[in-house]
């Protein structure tokens, strides 16, 4: 979990249009919550120690952040596509 600000700060910055869906999924799915926590942790590391990290370590952190962002995007997209369509009263 991020030590800078609210735990969802990085999620809000990266996925502003999906914050509500991510928050909901995070409370329902512990695996997804771990992915979000890992993203927050890595971003905190990058923000606090980024320039002090060895170049390869910094690159690894950046690649991990991108991977976690992709996991979050895909997971939310799958949830949105599998949601039941709204029934219309005719």
C-alpha positions as CSV (number, residue, x, y, z in Angstrom):
1,X,0.0,0.0,0.0
2,X,1.3,3.5,-0.8
3,X,2.7,5.5,2.0
4,X,2.1,8.7,0.2
5,X,-1.5,9.9,0.3
6,X,-4.6,7.7,0.0
7,X,-4.0,4.1,-1.2
8,X,-6.2,4.8,-4.2
9,X,-4.3,7.9,-5.3
10,X,-2.3,6.1,-8.0
11,X,-5.4,4.2,-9.2
12,X,-7.3,7.5,-9.5
13,X,-4.4,9.1,-11.5
14,X,-4.0,6.1,-13.9
15,X,-7.7,5.1,-14.3
16,X,-9.9,8.2,-13.6
17,X,-12.8,6.9,-15.6
18,X,-12.7,3.5,-13.9
19,X,-12.2,4.4,-10.2
20,X,-15.6,3.3,-9.1
21,X,-15.4,-0.1,-10.9
22,X,-11.9,-0.7,-9.5
23,X,-12.9,0.2,-6.0
24,X,-15.8,-2.2,-6.2
25,X,-13.8,-5.0,-7.6
26,X,-11.0,-4.4,-5.1
27,X,-13.4,-5.0,-2.2
28,X,-14.8,-8.2,-3.8
29,X,-11.7,-9.8,-5.2
30,X,-8.6,-10.3,-2.9
31,X,-6.3,-11.2,-5.9
32,X,-7.3,-8.0,-7.7
33,X,-6.8,-6.1,-4.5
34,X,-3.3,-7.4,-4.3
35,X,-2.6,-6.3,-7.8
36,X,-3.7,-2.8,-6.9
37,X,-1.7,-2.8,-3.7
38,X,1.4,-3.9,-5.7
39,X,0.9,-1.1,-8.1
40,X,0.7,1.4,-5.2
41,X,3.8,0.0,-3.6
42,X,5.9,0.1,-6.8
43,X,4.8,3.6,-7.7
44,X,5.8,4.7,-4.1
45,X,9.2,3.1,-4.6
46,X,9.6,4.9,-7.9
47,X,8.5,8.2,-6.5
48,X,10.7,8.0,-3.4
49,X,13.8,6.2,-4.7
50,X,13.5,6.4,-8.5
51,X,16.6,8.4,-9.2
52,X,18.6,6.4,-6.6
53,X,17.8,3.1,-8.1
54,X,20.3,1.3,-10.3
55,X,19.2,1.7,-14.0
56,X,18.2,-2.0,-14.3
57,X,16.3,-1.9,-11.1
58,X,14.5,1.3,-12.2
59,X,13.6,-0.4,-15.5
60,X,12.3,-3.5,-13.7
61,X,10.1,-1.3,-11.5
62,X,8.7,0.6,-14.6
63,X,8.0,-2.7,-16.4
64,X,6.3,-4.1,-13.4
65,X,4.1,-1.0,-13.1
66,X,3.1,-1.2,-16.8
67,X,2.3,-4.9,-16.3
68,X,0.1,-4.2,-13.3
69,X,-1.6,-1.4,-15.1
70,X,-2.4,-3.8,-17.9
71,X,-3.7,-6.5,-15.5
72,X,-6.0,-3.9,-13.9
73,X,-7.2,-2.7,-17.3
74,X,-7.9,-6.2,-18.6
75,X,-9.6,-7.4,-15.4
76,X,-12.0,-4.4,-15.3
77,X,-12.6,-4.7,-19.1
78,X,-13.5,-8.3,-18.7
79,X,-15.9,-7.5,-15.9
80,X,-17.5,-4.8,-17.9
81,X,-18.0,-7.0,-21.0
82,X,-19.4,-9.9,-19.0
83,X,-21.9,-7.8,-17.1
84,X,-25.5,-8.5,-17.8
85,X,-27.1,-6.0,-20.1
86,X,-29.7,-3.8,-18.7
87,X,-33.2,-5.0,-19.3
88,X,-35.4,-2.5,-20.9
89,X,-39.1,-2.2,-20.1
90,X,-41.1,-2.1,-23.3
